[in-house]
Amino acid sequence: MLSESKPSPAVEDLPAVEVDGLAVSYRASVAGKQTLKNTLVRMGRRQKSTQLIQALRGISFEVPKGSLMGVIGANGAGKSTLLRAVAGILPPSEGTVTVRGRTTTLLATGVGFNPQLTGRENITLGGLAIGLTRAQIEGQLEEVVEFASIGRFIDMPTKVYSSGMFGRLAFSVAVHMSPEILLVDEALSAGDAAFREKASAKMQELISQAQAIMLVSHGMSTITELATHTLWLHKGRVMGYGDPAEVVQEYTKFVKAGHAAAVWEEI
Amino acid sequence: MSLGADSGAKVHVYKPLRRGMPPLGQYARDTMDRMPFAWAKAKSDLRAQHLDTALGQLWTVLNPLLLGLVYALLISIFIGRELDLVTLTRVLGGLFAFYFTRGVISGAASVVVRSGAAIMNSSFPRIALPISNLMMATLTFLPSLAVYAIFHLAAGFPVGWSTLWAFPLIIIMGVTNFGIGLLFSTATVFFRDVASFLPYLLRIWMYLTPVLFRMDDIPDRYQAILRANPLTAVFAAWGEVLFDGRVPSGEFVAWAVISALVSLLLGVWVFITKERSFAVRI
């Protein structure tokens, strides 16, 4: 959606993701709860009920196939917004985002479409929503359940799941739906140490299969271990881009100097 | 689950939208691709709706049936009409149809907000959500039609070729409801309290629509008020088909079609030009 699809050219050598001059801005409510009452009260007081949030400005980078790009930055830097722009969830206000291949996202541990439905039903709905066929979804389901280690819970309503089960299942779904480009936001924090190890190994496997991954993380060791290159964002702008060890070092110095304490709003 | 993916190895180029409007051809194709999703969600939601109740899906018919009894009783008390099968059947004919309207509009008002996790995580045309709700409301309405048919025959109301007009009228009703539902769906994302006052608004709306009365019952000086209501014409035509056993008047049909098209175009335009904001407003 929100895209122009065209026939794939010879795309083998082209980057999986190309972002050129990306800016994302939107109007957000400043009226506390988003209600008609609050809006009318603010109008009566001649106060604005929304403000323009410039979440990303002038962002340009590429993610080659077979690479993992780590995205780092303080809360409110625009990391999640960037992943949503690449996924096509938030259209750009300026610039272009070119994505070559099937994207799979793991952006926030949601509860699927209906907590009354089973994990199996929610996975099917989620897959159908993003355009997969029932056969494609069912073909992967057993592997998804096994990887997530949730056993018989897959046929129970998701309202009884623990947050750890949600996280494991969400990660498992994302990595098993044949992603060509995987967009992950802090998912490695899901589950215990054993699952994190398994998740990390699975991501290495995807990279070796020439798939591209964008990983948002606050864990600097995760970034230096997994990333082939790193993007550092601060207040919606690029502060560093390149070798993970160097970018992480610069970022750590920046944080120690106290700059990151002045965080923007959580995006 | 927080899963998202596009449908194949295509190249997607995301660019700024002109006045919030996505490329309509691509949007329509993407929406058509999501019809299996909308249908599956409609069936799942219907199943989950009364999962915790002893009578389950039976409530989808019992609710309007019991309410119909209450209204028929009130009519017999206040208007002095005899509480008989004919009165009850007239009430049920209108009430079952308005329950369809209510289901489409109130369901659309909440379906986007309730799907927050999916909207935050996945890229798909958001209009698939209210479409799924329209399907669910239709699945709920169909069994109540069967129940109504029994009352219709038992009360001795006419059945003939003109009765077949009920089906195009249901489609016109569905289109009008869907268009109005899209407006409320968008409004609820921006103003959450819309969902709180909507039940009262719908109740008042029902009293301003020929559901429990006929257009002939209303004095001429109030007819203009009723005619400003986009649901009036289709419900007036519905009454003519069911209770008079005749082809609906051309004026009502034309007026109902115009109301349906205006509601649909306005609803779709507002919804898809605002859906970009949904991910940051939910």
Boltz contact constraints between the chains, C-beta under 6 A:
constraints:
  - contact:
      token1: [A, 1]
      token2: [B, 30]
      max_distance: 6.0
  - contact:
      token1: [A, 1]
      token2: [B, 123]
      max_distance: 6.0
  - contact:
      token1: [A, 1]
      token2: [B, 125]
      max_distance: 6.0
  - contact:
      token1: [A, 2]
      token2: [B, 22]
      max_distance: 6.0
  - contact:
      token1: [A, 3]
      token2: [B, 12]
      max_distance: 6.0
  - contact:
      token1: [A, 3]
      token2: [B, 14]
      max_distance: 6.0
  - contact:
      token1: [A, 4]
      token2: [B, 13]
      max_distance: 6.0
  - contact:
      token1: [A, 5]
      token2: [B, 10]
      max_distance: 6.0
  - contact:
      token1: [A, 6]
      token2: [B, 11]
      max_distance: 6.0
  - contact:
      token1: [A, 8]
      token2: [B, 11]
      max_distance: 6.0
  - contact:
      token1: [A, 26]
      token2: [B, 280]
      max_distance: 6.0
  - contact:
      token1: [A, 34]
      token2: [B, 192]
      max_distance: 6.0
  - contact:
      token1: [A, 35]
      token2: [B, 191]
      max_distance: 6.0
  - contact:
      token1: [A, 35]
      token2: [B, 192]
      max_distance: 6.0
  - contact:
      token1: [A, 35]
      token2: [B, 193]
      max_distance: 6.0
  - contact:
      token1: [A, 36]
      token2: [B, 191]
      max_distance: 6.0
  - contact:
      token1: [A, 36]
      token2: [B, 193]
      max_distance: 6.0
  - contact:
      token1: [A, 37]
      token2: [B, 193]
      max_distance: 6.0
  - contact:
      token1: [A, 87]
      token2: [B, 4]
      max_distance: 6.0
  - contact:
      token1: [A, 87]
      token2: [B, 123]
      max_distance: 6.0
  - contact:
      token1: [A, 88]
      token2: [B, 14]
      max_distance: 6.0
  - contact:
      token1: [A, 88]
      token2: [B, 123]
      max_distance: 6.0
  - contact:
      token1: [A, 89]
      token2: [B, 123]
      max_distance: 6.0
  - contact:
      token1: [A, 89]
      token2: [B, 279]
      max_distance: 6.0
  - contact:
      token1: [A, 90]
      token2: [B, 279]
      max_distance: 6.0
  - contact:
      token1: [A, 91]
      token2: [B, 14]
      max_distance: 6.0
  - contact:
      token1: [A, 91]
      token2: [B, 17]
      max_distance: 6.0
  - contact:
      token1: [A, 91]
      token2: [B, 276]
      max_distance: 6.0
  - contact:
      token1: [A, 92]
      token2: [B, 14]
      max_distance: 6.0
  - contact:
      token1: [A, 92]
      token2: [B, 16]
      max_distance: 6.0
  - contact:
      token1: [A, 93]
      token2: [B, 16]
      max_distance: 6.0
  - contact:
      token1: [A, 96]
      token2: [B, 13]
      max_distance: 6.0
  - contact:
      token1: [A, 96]
      token2: [B, 15]
      max_distance: 6.0
  - contact:
      token1: [A, 97]
      token2: [B, 14]
      max_distance: 6.0
  - contact:
      token1: [A, 98]
      token2: [B, 13]
      max_distance: 6.0
  - contact:
      token1: [A, 99]
      token2: [B, 12]
      max_distance: 6.0
  - contact:
      token1: [A, 100]
      token2: [B, 11]
      max_distance: 6.0
  - contact:
      token1: [A, 101]
      token2: [B, 9]
      max_distance: 6.0
  - contact:
      token1: [A, 102]
      token2: [B, 5]
      max_distance: 6.0
  - contact:
      token1: [A, 102]
      token2: [B, 6]
      max_distance: 6.0
  - contact:
      token1: [A, 103]
      token2: [B, 5]
      max_distance: 6.0
  - contact:
      token1: [A, 103]
      token2: [B, 6]
      max_distance: 6.0
  - contact:
      token1: [A, 104]
      token2: [B, 5]
      max_distance: 6.0
  - contact:
      token1: [A, 105]
      token2: [B, 4]
      max_distance: 6.0
  - contact:
      token1: [A, 105]
      token2: [B, 121]
      max_distance: 6.0
  - contact:
      token1: [A, 106]
      token2: [B, 2]
      max_distance: 6.0
  - contact:
      token1: [A, 107]
      token2: [B, 121]
      max_distance: 6.0
  - contact:
      token1: [A, 108]
      token2: [B, 2]
      max_distance: 6.0
  - contact:
      token1: [A, 108]
      token2: [B, 120]
      max_distance: 6.0
  - contact:
      token1: [A, 109]
      token2: [B, 2]
      max_distance: 6.0
  - contact:
      token1: [A, 110]
      token2: [B, 2]
      max_distance: 6.0
  - contact:
      token1: [A, 110]
      token2: [B, 117]
      max_distance: 6.0
  - contact:
      token1: [A, 110]
      token2: [B, 121]
      max_distance: 6.0
  - contact:
      token1: [A, 111]
      token2: [B, 117]
      max_distance: 6.0
  - contact:
      token1: [A, 112]
      token2: [B, 1]
      max_distance: 6.0
  - contact:
      token1: [A, 113]
      token2: [B, 118]
      max_distance: 6.0
  - contact:
      token1: [A, 114]
      token2: [B, 48]
      max_distance: 6.0
  - contact:
      token1: [A, 116]
      token2: [B, 48]
      max_distance: 6.0
  - contact:
      token1: [A, 116]
      token2: [B, 51]
      max_distance: 6.0
  - contact:
      token1: [A, 117]
      token2: [B, 44]
      max_distance: 6.0
  - contact:
      token1: [A, 117]
      token2: [B, 48]
      max_distance: 6.0
  - contact:
      token1: [A, 121]
      token2: [B, 44]
      max_distance: 6.0
  - contact:
      token1: [A, 122]
      token2: [B, 1]
      max_distance: 6.0
  - contact:
      token1: [A, 123]
      token2: [B, 1]
      max_distance: 6.0
  - contact:
      token1: [A, 125]
      token2: [B, 40]
      max_distance: 6.0
  - contact:
      token1: [A, 125]
      token2: [B, 41]
      max_distance: 6.0
  - contact:
      token1: [A, 126]
      token2: [B, 1]
      max_distance: 6.0
  - contact:
      token1: [A, 126]
      token2: [B, 3]
      max_distance: 6.0
  - contact:
      token1: [A, 128]
      token2: [B, 36]
      max_distance: 6.0
  - contact:
      token1: [A, 128]
      token2: [B, 37]
      max_distance: 6.0
  - contact:
      token1: [A, 128]
      token2: [B, 40]
      max_distance: 6.0
  - contact:
      token1: [A, 129]
      token2: [B, 37]
      max_distance: 6.0
  - contact:
      token1: [A, 129]
      token2: [B, 122]
      max_distance: 6.0
  - contact:
      token1: [A, 129]
      token2: [B, 124]
      max_distance: 6.0
  - contact:
      token1: [A, 130]
      token2: [B, 4]
      max_distance: 6.0
  - contact:
      token1: [A, 130]
      token2: [B, 5]
      max_distance: 6.0
  - contact:
      token1: [A, 130]
      token2: [B, 122]
      max_distance: 6.0
  - contact:
      token1: [A, 130]
      token2: [B, 124]
      max_distance: 6.0
  - contact:
      token1: [A, 131]
      token2: [B, 7]
      max_distance: 6.0
  - contact:
      token1: [A, 131]
      token2: [B, 33]
      max_distance: 6.0
  - contact:
      token1: [A, 169]
      token2: [B, 1]
      max_distance: 6.0
  - contact:
      token1: [A, 170]
      token2: [B, 1]
      max_distance: 6.0
  - contact:
      token1: [A, 170]
      token2: [B, 2]
      max_distance: 6.0
  - contact:
      token1: [A, 173]
      token2: [B, 1]
      max_distance: 6.0
  - contact:
      token1: [A, 173]
      token2: [B, 3]
      max_distance: 6.0
  - contact:
      token1: [A, 174]
      token2: [B, 3]
      max_distance: 6.0
  - contact:
      token1: [A, 177]
      token2: [B, 5]
      max_distance: 6.0
